[in-house]
């Protein structure tokens, strides 16, 4: 099983949506609900780019990014 990091998954979803794939088709293809697709699309909004670069290849829960949005940069 090849696991994607949360950042890689976010980039994949954003790229597919930018290419014109609808959220409904993407949700059906990935066997997810549309709300989950929207959450993954907006996951990195408000997170410092330095933190994203550090965590881009790490496997972790997307809930970590919710906590990072509440933090301020150094």
Buried (B, 14 or more C-beta within 10 A) or exposed (E): EEEEBBBEBBBBBBEBBEEEEEBEEBBEEBEBEEEBBBBBBBBBEEBBEEBBEEBBEEEEEBEBBEEBBEEEEE
